[in-house]
Amino acid sequence: MPQACLRTEPQHTDLYDKVWLWMEYPRPDARTDTGIDLVARTRVIGEYVSIRCKFYGETPLPWLRAI
């Protein structure tokens, strides 16, 4: 779902021209998974951004409310 949001919501499509799941990201070497969920390429200068996605459900955990 976060990948779809980054690909379709106007505030994100203005920023990113491509969004991959980490396992689909075309990388030249076989890096291991380091907690990255998505990789996006910025539209204007072509930088790559690593993105972590978290979902905590409708009721936040007690410690999360403090953040």
mmJSON file of the N, C-alpha and C atoms, coordinates in Angstrom:
{"data_MODEL":{"atom_site":{
"group_PDB":["ATOM","ATOM","ATOM","ATOM","ATOM","ATOM","ATOM","ATOM","ATOM","ATOM","ATOM","ATOM","ATOM","ATOM","ATOM","ATOM","ATOM","ATOM","ATOM","ATOM","ATOM","ATOM","ATOM","ATOM","ATOM","ATOM","ATOM","ATOM","ATOM","ATOM","ATOM","ATOM","ATOM","ATOM","ATOM","ATOM","ATOM","ATOM","ATOM","ATOM","ATOM","ATOM","ATOM","ATOM","ATOM","ATOM","ATOM","ATOM","ATOM","ATOM","ATOM","ATOM","ATOM","ATOM","ATOM","ATOM","ATOM","ATOM","ATOM","ATOM","ATOM","ATOM","ATOM","ATOM","ATOM","ATOM","ATOM","ATOM","ATOM","ATOM","ATOM","ATOM","ATOM","ATOM","ATOM","ATOM","ATOM","ATOM","ATOM","ATOM","ATOM","ATOM","ATOM","ATOM","ATOM","ATOM","ATOM","ATOM","ATOM","ATOM","ATOM","ATOM","ATOM","ATOM","ATOM","ATOM","ATOM","ATOM","ATOM","ATOM","ATOM","ATOM","ATOM","ATOM","ATOM","ATOM","ATOM","ATOM","ATOM","ATOM","ATOM","ATOM","ATOM","ATOM","ATOM","ATOM","ATOM","ATOM","ATOM","ATOM","ATOM","ATOM","ATOM","ATOM","ATOM","ATOM","ATOM","ATOM","ATOM","ATOM","ATOM","ATOM","ATOM","ATOM","ATOM","ATOM","ATOM","ATOM","ATOM","ATOM","ATOM","ATOM","ATOM","ATOM","ATOM","ATOM","ATOM","ATOM","ATOM","ATOM","ATOM","ATOM","ATOM","ATOM","ATOM","ATOM","ATOM","ATOM","ATOM","ATOM","ATOM","ATOM","ATOM","ATOM","ATOM","ATOM","ATOM","ATOM","ATOM","ATOM","ATOM","ATOM","ATOM","ATOM","ATOM","ATOM","ATOM","ATOM","ATOM","ATOM","ATOM","ATOM","ATOM","ATOM","ATOM","ATOM","ATOM","ATOM","ATOM","ATOM","ATOM","ATOM","ATOM","ATOM","ATOM","ATOM","ATOM","ATOM","ATOM","ATOM","ATOM"],
"id":[1,2,3,4,5,6,7,8,9,10,11,12,13,14,15,16,17,18,19,20,21,22,23,24,25,26,27,28,29,30,31,32,33,34,35,36,37,38,39,40,41,42,43,44,45,46,47,48,49,50,51,52,53,54,55,56,57,58,59,60,61,62,63,64,65,66,67,68,69,70,71,72,73,74,75,76,77,78,79,80,81,82,83,84,85,86,87,88,89,90,91,92,93,94,95,96,97,98,99,100,101,102,103,104,105,106,107,108,109,110,111,112,113,114,115,116,117,118,119,120,121,122,123,124,125,126,127,128,129,130,131,132,133,134,135,136,137,138,139,140,141,142,143,144,145,146,147,148,149,150,151,152,153,154,155,156,157,158,159,160,161,162,163,164,165,166,167,168,169,170,171,172,173,174,175,176,177,178,179,180,181,182,183,184,185,186,187,188,189,190,191,192,193,194,195,196,197,198,199,200,201],
"type_symbol":["N","C","C","N","C","C","N","C","C","N","C","C","N","C","C","N","C","C","N","C","C","N","C","C","N","C","C","N","C","C","N","C","C","N","C","C","N","C","C","N","C","C","N","C","C","N","C","C","N","C","C","N","C","C","N","C","C","N","C","C","N","C","C","N","C","C","N","C","C","N","C","C","N","C","C","N","C","C","N","C","C","N","C","C","N","C","C","N","C","C","N","C","C","N","C","C","N","C","C","N","C","C","N","C","C","N","C","C","N","C","C","N","C","C","N","C","C","N","C","C","N","C","C","N","C","C","N","C","C","N","C","C","N","C","C","N","C","C","N","C","C","N","C","C","N","C","C","N","C","C","N","C","C","N","C","C","N","C","C","N","C","C","N","C","C","N","C","C","N","C","C","N","C","C","N","C","C","N","C","C","N","C","C","N","C","C","N","C","C","N","C","C","N","C","C","N","C","C","N","C","C"],
"label_atom_id":["N","CA","C","N","CA","C","N","CA","C","N","CA","C","N","CA","C","N","CA","C","N","CA","C","N","CA","C","N","CA","C","N","CA","C","N","CA","C","N","CA","C","N","CA","C","N","CA","C","N","CA","C","N","CA","C","N","CA","C","N","CA","C","N","CA","C","N","CA","C","N","CA","C","N","CA","C","N","CA","C","N","CA","C","N","CA","C","N","CA","C","N","CA","C","N","CA","C","N","CA","C","N","CA","C","N","CA","C","N","CA","C","N","CA","C","N","CA","C","N","CA","C","N","CA","C","N","CA","C","N","CA","C","N","CA","C","N","CA","C","N","CA","C","N","CA","C","N","CA","C","N","CA","C","N","CA","C","N","CA","C","N","CA","C","N","CA","C","N","CA","C","N","CA","C","N","CA","C","N","CA","C","N","CA","C","N","CA","C","N","CA","C","N","CA","C","N","CA","C","N","CA","C","N","CA","C","N","CA","C","N","CA","C","N","CA","C","N","CA","C","N","CA","C","N","CA","C","N","CA","C","N","CA","C"],
"label_alt_id":[null,null,null,null,null,null,null,null,null,null,null,null,null,null,null,null,null,null,null,null,null,null,null,null,null,null,null,null,null,null,null,null,null,null,null,null,null,null,null,null,null,null,null,null,null,null,null,null,null,null,null,null,null,null,null,null,null,null,null,null,null,null,null,null,null,null,null,null,null,null,null,null,null,null,null,null,null,null,null,null,null,null,null,null,null,null,null,null,null,null,null,null,null,null,null,null,null,null,null,null,null,null,null,null,null,null,null,null,null,null,null,null,null,null,null,null,null,null,null,null,null,null,null,null,null,null,null,null,null,null,null,null,null,null,null,null,null,null,null,null,null,null,null,null,null,null,null,null,null,null,null,null,null,null,null,null,null,null,null,null,null,null,null,null,null,null,null,null,null,null,null,null,null,null,null,null,null,null,null,null,null,null,null,null,null,null,null,null,null,null,null,null,null,null,null,null,null,null,null,null,null],
"label_comp_id":["MET","MET","MET","PRO","PRO","PRO","GLN","GLN","GLN","ALA","ALA","ALA","CYS","CYS","CYS","LEU","LEU","LEU","ARG","ARG","ARG","THR","THR","THR","GLU","GLU","GLU","PRO","PRO","PRO","GLN","GLN","GLN","HIS","HIS","HIS","THR","THR","THR","ASP","ASP","ASP","LEU","LEU","LEU","TYR","TYR","TYR","ASP","ASP","ASP","LYS","LYS","LYS","VAL","VAL","VAL","TRP","TRP","TRP","LEU","LEU","LEU","TRP","TRP","TRP","MET","MET","MET","GLU","GLU","GLU","TYR","TYR","TYR","PRO","PRO","PRO","ARG","ARG","ARG","PRO","PRO","PRO","ASP","ASP","ASP","ALA","ALA","ALA","ARG","ARG","ARG","THR","THR","THR","ASP","ASP","ASP","THR","THR","THR","GLY","GLY","GLY","ILE","ILE","ILE","ASP","ASP","ASP","LEU","LEU","LEU","VAL","VAL","VAL","ALA","ALA","ALA","ARG","ARG","ARG","THR","THR","THR","ARG","ARG","ARG","VAL","VAL","VAL","ILE","ILE","ILE","GLY","GLY","GLY","GLU","GLU","GLU","TYR","TYR","TYR","VAL","VAL","VAL","SER","SER","SER","ILE","ILE","ILE","ARG","ARG","ARG","CYS","CYS","CYS","LYS","LYS","LYS","PHE","PHE","PHE","TYR","TYR","TYR","GLY","GLY","GLY","GLU","GLU","GLU","THR","THR","THR","PRO","PRO","PRO","LEU","LEU","LEU","PRO","PRO","PRO","TRP","TRP","TRP","LEU","LEU","LEU","ARG","ARG","ARG","ALA","ALA","ALA","ILE","ILE","ILE"],
"label_asym_id":["A","A","A","A","A","A","A","A","A","A","A","A","A","A","A","A","A","A","A","A","A","A","A","A","A","A","A","A","A","A","A","A","A","A","A","A","A","A","A","A","A","A","A","A","A","A","A","A","A","A","A","A","A","A","A","A","A","A","A","A","A","A","A","A","A","A","A","A","A","A","A","A","A","A","A","A","A","A","A","A","A","A","A","A","A","A","A","A","A","A","A","A","A","A","A","A","A","A","A","A","A","A","A","A","A","A","A","A","A","A","A","A","A","A","A","A","A","A","A","A","A","A","A","A","A","A","A","A","A","A","A","A","A","A","A","A","A","A","A","A","A","A","A","A","A","A","A","A","A","A","A","A","A","A","A","A","A","A","A","A","A","A","A","A","A","A","A","A","A","A","A","A","A","A","A","A","A","A","A","A","A","A","A","A","A","A","A","A","A","A","A","A","A","A","A","A","A","A","A","A","A"],
"label_entity_id":["1","1","1","1","1","1","1","1","1","1","1","1","1","1","1","1","1","1","1","1","1","1","1","1","1","1","1","1","1","1","1","1","1","1","1","1","1","1","1","1","1","1","1","1","1","1","1","1","1","1","1","1","1","1","1","1","1","1","1","1","1","1","1","1","1","1","1","1","1","1","1","1","1","1","1","1","1","1","1","1","1","1","1","1","1","1","1","1","1","1","1","1","1","1","1","1","1","1","1","1","1","1","1","1","1","1","1","1","1","1","1","1","1","1","1","1","1","1","1","1","1","1","1","1","1","1","1","1","1","1","1","1","1","1","1","1","1","1","1","1","1","1","1","1","1","1","1","1","1","1","1","1","1","1","1","1","1","1","1","1","1","1","1","1","1","1","1","1","1","1","1","1","1","1","1","1","1","1","1","1","1","1","1","1","1","1","1","1","1","1","1","1","1","1","1","1","1","1","1","1","1"],
"label_seq_id":[1,1,1,2,2,2,3,3,3,4,4,4,5,5,5,6,6,6,7,7,7,8,8,8,9,9,9,10,10,10,11,11,11,12,12,12,13,13,13,14,14,14,15,15,15,16,16,16,17,17,17,18,18,18,19,19,19,20,20,20,21,21,21,22,22,22,23,23,23,24,24,24,25,25,25,26,26,26,27,27,27,28,28,28,29,29,29,30,30,30,31,31,31,32,32,32,33,33,33,34,34,34,35,35,35,36,36,36,37,37,37,38,38,38,39,39,39,40,40,40,41,41,41,42,42,42,43,43,43,44,44,44,45,45,45,46,46,46,47,47,47,48,48,48,49,49,49,50,50,50,51,51,51,52,52,52,53,53,53,54,54,54,55,55,55,56,56,56,57,57,57,58,58,58,59,59,59,60,60,60,61,61,61,62,62,62,63,63,63,64,64,64,65,65,65,66,66,66,67,67,67],
"pdbx_PDB_ins_code":[null,null,null,null,null,null,null,null,null,null,null,null,null,null,null,null,null,null,null,null,null,null,null,null,null,null,null,null,null,null,null,null,null,null,null,null,null,null,null,null,null,null,null,null,null,null,null,null,null,null,null,null,null,null,null,null,null,null,null,null,null,null,null,null,null,null,null,null,null,null,null,null,null,null,null,null,null,null,null,null,null,null,null,null,null,null,null,null,null,null,null,null,null,null,null,null,null,null,null,null,null,null,null,null,null,null,null,null,null,null,null,null,null,null,null,null,null,null,null,null,null,null,null,null,null,null,null,null,null,null,null,null,null,null,null,null,null,null,null,null,null,null,null,null,null,null,null,null,null,null,null,null,null,null,null,null,null,null,null,null,null,null,null,null,null,null,null,null,null,null,null,null,null,null,null,null,null,null,null,null,null,null,null,null,null,null,null,null,null,null,null,null,null,null,null,null,null,null,null,null,null],
"Cartn_x":[0.802,0.0,0.853,1.924,2.755,3.34,3.697,4.244,3.186,1.958,0.882,0.634,0.696,0.507,1.597,2.843,3.947,3.871,3.25,3.137,1.945,0.929,-0.307,-0.717,-0.338,-0.746,0.042,-0.65,0.021,1.209,1.114,2.245,3.489,3.305,4.447,4.878,3.922,4.305,5.071,4.886,5.687,7.137,7.363,8.704,9.44,8.72,9.359,8.84,9.765,9.326,9.285,9.892,9.896,9.959,9.199,9.214,9.253,10.236,10.395,10.245,9.761,9.933,11.419,11.947,13.382,13.837,13.061,13.469,13.353,12.627,12.487,13.447,14.115,15.013,16.182,16.382,17.454,18.816,19.445,20.736,21.852,23.022,24.106,24.765,24.606,25.231,24.157,24.514,23.551,23.604,23.196,23.175,22.131,22.399,21.425,20.374,19.268,18.179,18.613,18.585,18.995,17.818,16.602,15.422,14.753,15.305,14.705,13.517,12.387,11.189,10.976,11.25,11.06,12.272,12.47,13.471,12.746,12.954,12.326,13.404,13.162,14.081,13.424,14.16,13.609,13.478,12.397,12.065,13.052,13.421,14.209,15.679,16.34,17.787,18.189,17.224,17.535,18.24,18.147,18.708,17.837,18.45,17.706,17.491,16.272,15.879,15.421,15.975,15.502,14.366,13.355,12.147,11.806,11.538,11.054,9.57,8.786,7.34,6.932,6.13,5.638,4.136,3.478,2.04,1.776,1.111,0.879,-0.578,-1.448,-2.847,-3.615,-4.89,-5.742,-5.517,-5.171,-4.909,-3.415,-2.847,-1.393,-0.923,0.28,0.874,1.116,1.081,1.235,2.48,3.617,4.833,4.817,4.021,3.95,3.173,2.205,1.415,2.287,3.384,4.26,5.118,5.214,6.09,5.387],
"Cartn_y":[-1.196,0.0,1.272,1.345,2.558,2.789,1.714,1.862,2.468,2.001,2.543,4.013,4.372,5.768,6.653,6.198,6.994,7.101,6.125,6.134,6.939,7.174,7.771,9.093,9.354,10.591,11.777,12.865,14.001,14.567,14.64,15.212,14.33,13.042,12.146,11.997,11.989,11.844,13.07,14.202,15.379,15.195,14.387,14.18,13.001,11.895,10.656,10.228,9.827,9.332,7.811,7.146,5.686,5.229,4.177,3.597,2.077,1.452,0.003,-0.589,-1.817,-2.608,-2.92,-3.07,-3.311,-4.522,-5.587,-6.799,-6.653,-5.639,-5.391,-4.322,-3.622,-2.532,-3.073,-2.539,-3.045,-2.544,-3.301,-2.886,-3.735,-3.152,-3.86,-4.943,-4.883,-5.896,-6.59,-7.623,-8.404,-7.992,-6.78,-6.316,-7.083,-7.243,-7.906,-6.904,-7.409,-6.571,-5.937,-4.615,-3.89,-3.154,-3.586,-2.941,-1.98,-1.847,-0.965,-1.679,-0.971,-1.558,-1.09,0.19,0.771,1.604,1.774,2.702,3.577,4.883,5.819,6.675,7.059,7.954,9.325,10.366,11.713,12.164,12.848,13.265,14.292,15.267,16.39,16.049,15.453,15.232,13.758,12.846,11.43,10.779,11.365,10.738,9.561,8.608,7.465,7.633,7.309,7.477,6.13,5.72,4.483,4.834,3.958,4.227,3.001,3.244,2.189,2.413,1.359,1.451,0.68,1.309,0.664,0.832,-0.185,-0.129,-0.679,0.113,-0.277,-0.594,-0.541,-0.825,0.436,0.275,1.426,1.971,1.114,1.549,1.597,2.784,2.868,2.173,1.668,1.071,2.151,1.818,2.846,3.691,3.077,3.85,4.752,4.388,5.185,6.472,6.461,7.663,8.809,8.474,9.497,10.17,9.599,10.168,11.296],
"Cartn_z":[0.0,0.0,0.0,0.801,0.723,-0.661,-1.358,-2.696,-3.62,-3.533,-4.364,-4.053,-2.79,-2.381,-2.986,-2.915,-3.46,-4.989,-5.617,-7.081,-7.582,-6.731,-7.238,-6.599,-5.353,-4.688,-5.259,-5.64,-6.29,-5.518,-4.193,-3.443,-3.54,-3.834,-3.98,-5.437,-6.359,-7.766,-8.256,-7.609,-7.935,-7.491,-6.456,-5.906,-6.539,-6.791,-7.234,-8.598,-9.467,-10.774,-10.828,-9.861,-9.82,-8.367,-8.044,-6.694,-6.838,-6.19,-6.235,-4.841,-4.76,-3.555,-3.458,-2.256,-2.098,-2.917,-2.887,-3.604,-5.124,-5.604,-7.041,-7.551,-6.64,-7.008,-7.829,-9.044,-9.913,-9.455,-8.607,-8.048,-8.646,-8.808,-9.476,-8.621,-7.312,-6.46,-5.618,-4.956,-4.183,-2.705,-2.422,-1.038,-0.244,1.034,1.891,2.354,2.822,3.332,4.645,4.695,5.904,6.539,6.244,6.792,5.835,4.648,3.649,3.026,2.901,2.303,0.863,0.601,-0.732,-1.111,-2.4,-2.929,-3.939,-3.836,-4.775,-5.426,-6.676,-7.386,-7.466,-7.047,-7.094,-8.539,-8.805,-10.166,-10.715,-9.924,-10.44,-10.665,-9.665,-9.821,-9.862,-9.764,-9.922,-8.753,-7.563,-6.371,-5.955,-5.268,-4.752,-3.255,-2.815,-1.417,-0.884,0.252,0.886,1.834,1.882,2.656,3.493,4.783,5.668,5.885,5.802,5.971,7.221,8.044,9.258,9.349,9.842,10.063,11.454,12.285,13.665,13.963,12.982,13.211,13.585,13.803,14.106,15.508,16.454,17.829,18.034,18.252,18.412,19.686,19.64,20.823,21.869,23.159,24.213,24.048,23.707,23.575,22.356,21.338,20.118,20.329,21.237,21.507,22.019,22.675,23.254,22.213,21.039,20.006,19.293],
"occupancy":[1.0,1.0,1.0,1.0,1.0,1.0,1.0,1.0,1.0,1.0,1.0,1.0,1.0,1.0,1.0,1.0,1.0,1.0,1.0,1.0,1.0,1.0,1.0,1.0,1.0,1.0,1.0,1.0,1.0,1.0,1.0,1.0,1.0,1.0,1.0,1.0,1.0,1.0,1.0,1.0,1.0,1.0,1.0,1.0,1.0,1.0,1.0,1.0,1.0,1.0,1.0,1.0,1.0,1.0,1.0,1.0,1.0,1.0,1.0,1.0,1.0,1.0,1.0,1.0,1.0,1.0,1.0,1.0,1.0,1.0,1.0,1.0,1.0,1.0,1.0,1.0,1.0,1.0,1.0,1.0,1.0,1.0,1.0,1.0,1.0,1.0,1.0,1.0,1.0,1.0,1.0,1.0,1.0,1.0,1.0,1.0,1.0,1.0,1.0,1.0,1.0,1.0,1.0,1.0,1.0,1.0,1.0,1.0,1.0,1.0,1.0,1.0,1.0,1.0,1.0,1.0,1.0,1.0,1.0,1.0,1.0,1.0,1.0,1.0,1.0,1.0,1.0,1.0,1.0,1.0,1.0,1.0,1.0,1.0,1.0,1.0,1.0,1.0,1.0,1.0,1.0,1.0,1.0,1.0,1.0,1.0,1.0,1.0,1.0,1.0,1.0,1.0,1.0,1.0,1.0,1.0,1.0,1.0,1.0,1.0,1.0,1.0,1.0,1.0,1.0,1.0,1.0,1.0,1.0,1.0,1.0,1.0,1.0,1.0,1.0,1.0,1.0,1.0,1.0,1.0,1.0,1.0,1.0,1.0,1.0,1.0,1.0,1.0,1.0,1.0,1.0,1.0,1.0,1.0,1.0,1.0,1.0,1.0,1.0,1.0,1.0],
"B_iso_or_equiv":[0.0,0.0,0.0,0.0,0.0,0.0,0.0,0.0,0.0,0.0,0.0,0.0,0.0,0.0,0.0,0.0,0.0,0.0,0.0,0.0,0.0,0.0,0.0,0.0,0.0,0.0,0.0,0.0,0.0,0.0,0.0,0.0,0.0,0.0,0.0,0.0,0.0,0.0,0.0,0.0,0.0,0.0,0.0,0.0,0.0,0.0,0.0,0.0,0.0,0.0,0.0,0.0,0.0,0.0,0.0,0.0,0.0,0.0,0.0,0.0,0.0,0.0,0.0,0.0,0.0,0.0,0.0,0.0,0.0,0.0,0.0,0.0,0.0,0.0,0.0,0.0,0.0,0.0,0.0,0.0,0.0,0.0,0.0,0.0,0.0,0.0,0.0,0.0,0.0,0.0,0.0,0.0,0.0,0.0,0.0,0.0,0.0,0.0,0.0,0.0,0.0,0.0,0.0,0.0,0.0,0.0,0.0,0.0,0.0,0.0,0.0,0.0,0.0,0.0,0.0,0.0,0.0,0.0,0.0,0.0,0.0,0.0,0.0,0.0,0.0,0.0,0.0,0.0,0.0,0.0,0.0,0.0,0.0,0.0,0.0,0.0,0.0,0.0,0.0,0.0,0.0,0.0,0.0,0.0,0.0,0.0,0.0,0.0,0.0,0.0,0.0,0.0,0.0,0.0,0.0,0.0,0.0,0.0,0.0,0.0,0.0,0.0,0.0,0.0,0.0,0.0,0.0,0.0,0.0,0.0,0.0,0.0,0.0,0.0,0.0,0.0,0.0,0.0,0.0,0.0,0.0,0.0,0.0,0.0,0.0,0.0,0.0,0.0,0.0,0.0,0.0,0.0,0.0,0.0,0.0,0.0,0.0,0.0,0.0,0.0,0.0],
"pdbx_formal_charge":[null,null,null,null,null,null,null,null,null,null,null,null,null,null,null,null,null,null,null,null,null,null,null,null,null,null,null,null,null,null,null,null,null,null,null,null,null,null,null,null,null,null,null,null,null,null,null,null,null,null,null,null,null,null,null,null,null,null,null,null,null,null,null,null,null,null,null,null,null,null,null,null,null,null,null,null,null,null,null,null,null,null,null,null,null,null,null,null,null,null,null,null,null,null,null,null,null,null,null,null,null,null,null,null,null,null,null,null,null,null,null,null,null,null,null,null,null,null,null,null,null,null,null,null,null,null,null,null,null,null,null,null,null,null,null,null,null,null,null,null,null,null,null,null,null,null,null,null,null,null,null,null,null,null,null,null,null,null,null,null,null,null,null,null,null,null,null,null,null,null,null,null,null,null,null,null,null,null,null,null,null,null,null,null,null,null,null,null,null,null,null,null,null,null,null,null,null,null,null,null,null],
"auth_seq_id":[1,1,1,2,2,2,3,3,3,4,4,4,5,5,5,6,6,6,7,7,7,8,8,8,9,9,9,10,10,10,11,11,11,12,12,12,13,13,13,14,14,14,15,15,15,16,16,16,17,17,17,18,18,18,19,19,19,20,20,20,21,21,21,22,22,22,23,23,23,24,24,24,25,25,25,26,26,26,27,27,27,28,28,28,29,29,29,30,30,30,31,31,31,32,32,32,33,33,33,34,34,34,35,35,35,36,36,36,37,37,37,38,38,38,39,39,39,40,40,40,41,41,41,42,42,42,43,43,43,44,44,44,45,45,45,46,46,46,47,47,47,48,48,48,49,49,49,50,50,50,51,51,51,52,52,52,53,53,53,54,54,54,55,55,55,56,56,56,57,57,57,58,58,58,59,59,59,60,60,60,61,61,61,62,62,62,63,63,63,64,64,64,65,65,65,66,66,66,67,67,67],
"auth_comp_id":["MET","MET","MET","PRO","PRO","PRO","GLN","GLN","GLN","ALA","ALA","ALA","CYS","CYS","CYS","LEU","LEU","LEU","ARG","ARG","ARG","THR","THR","THR","GLU","GLU","GLU","PRO","PRO","PRO","GLN","GLN","GLN","HIS","HIS","HIS","THR","THR","THR","ASP","ASP","ASP","LEU","LEU","LEU","TYR","TYR","TYR","ASP","ASP","ASP","LYS","LYS","LYS","VAL","VAL","VAL","TRP","TRP","TRP","LEU","LEU","LEU","TRP","TRP","TRP","MET","MET","MET","GLU","GLU","GLU","TYR","TYR","TYR","PRO","PRO","PRO","ARG","ARG","ARG","PRO","PRO","PRO","ASP","ASP","ASP","ALA","ALA","ALA","ARG","ARG","ARG","THR","THR","THR","ASP","ASP","ASP","THR","THR","THR","GLY","GLY","GLY","ILE","ILE","ILE","ASP","ASP","ASP","LEU","LEU","LEU","VAL","VAL","VAL","ALA","ALA","ALA","ARG","ARG","ARG","THR","THR","THR","ARG","ARG","ARG","VAL","VAL","VAL","ILE","ILE","ILE","GLY","GLY","GLY","GLU","GLU","GLU","TYR","TYR","TYR","VAL","VAL","VAL","SER","SER","SER","ILE","ILE","ILE","ARG","ARG","ARG","CYS","CYS","CYS","LYS","LYS","LYS","PHE","PHE","PHE","TYR","TYR","TYR","GLY","GLY","GLY","GLU","GLU","GLU","THR","THR","THR","PRO","PRO","PRO","LEU","LEU","LEU","PRO","PRO","PRO","TRP","TRP","TRP","LEU","LEU","LEU","ARG","ARG","ARG","ALA","ALA","ALA","ILE","ILE","ILE"],
"auth_asym_id":["A","A","A","A","A","A","A","A","A","A","A","A","A","A","A","A","A","A","A","A","A","A","A","A","A","A","A","A","A","A","A","A","A","A","A","A","A","A","A","A","A","A","A","A","A","A","A","A","A","A","A","A","A","A","A","A","A","A","A","A","A","A","A","A","A","A","A","A","A","A","A","A","A","A","A","A","A","A","A","A","A","A","A","A","A","A","A","A","A","A","A","A","A","A","A","A","A","A","A","A","A","A","A","A","A","A","A","A","A","A","A","A","A","A","A","A","A","A","A","A","A","A","A","A","A","A","A","A","A","A","A","A","A","A","A","A","A","A","A","A","A","A","A","A","A","A","A","A","A","A","A","A","A","A","A","A","A","A","A","A","A","A","A","A","A","A","A","A","A","A","A","A","A","A","A","A","A","A","A","A","A","A","A","A","A","A","A","A","A","A","A","A","A","A","A","A","A","A","A","A","A"],
"auth_atom_id":["N","CA","C","N","CA","C","N","CA","C","N","CA","C","N","CA","C","N","CA","C","N","CA","C","N","CA","C","N","CA","C","N","CA","C","N","CA","C","N","CA","C","N","CA","C","N","CA","C","N","CA","C","N","CA","C","N","CA","C","N","CA","C","N","CA","C","N","CA","C","N","CA","C","N","CA","C","N","CA","C","N","CA","C","N","CA","C","N","CA","C","N","CA","C","N","CA","C","N","CA","C","N","CA","C","N","CA","C","N","CA","C","N","CA","C","N","CA","C","N","CA","C","N","CA","C","N","CA","C","N","CA","C","N","CA","C","N","CA","C","N","CA","C","N","CA","C","N","CA","C","N","CA","C","N","CA","C","N","CA","C","N","CA","C","N","CA","C","N","CA","C","N","CA","C","N","CA","C","N","CA","C","N","CA","C","N","CA","C","N","CA","C","N","CA","C","N","CA","C","N","CA","C","N","CA","C","N","CA","C","N","CA","C","N","CA","C","N","CA","C","N","CA","C","N","CA","C","N","CA","C","N","CA","C"],
"pdbx_PDB_model_num":[1,1,1,1,1,1,1,1,1,1,1,1,1,1,1,1,1,1,1,1,1,1,1,1,1,1,1,1,1,1,1,1,1,1,1,1,1,1,1,1,1,1,1,1,1,1,1,1,1,1,1,1,1,1,1,1,1,1,1,1,1,1,1,1,1,1,1,1,1,1,1,1,1,1,1,1,1,1,1,1,1,1,1,1,1,1,1,1,1,1,1,1,1,1,1,1,1,1,1,1,1,1,1,1,1,1,1,1,1,1,1,1,1,1,1,1,1,1,1,1,1,1,1,1,1,1,1,1,1,1,1,1,1,1,1,1,1,1,1,1,1,1,1,1,1,1,1,1,1,1,1,1,1,1,1,1,1,1,1,1,1,1,1,1,1,1,1,1,1,1,1,1,1,1,1,1,1,1,1,1,1,1,1,1,1,1,1,1,1,1,1,1,1,1,1,1,1,1,1,1,1]
}}}
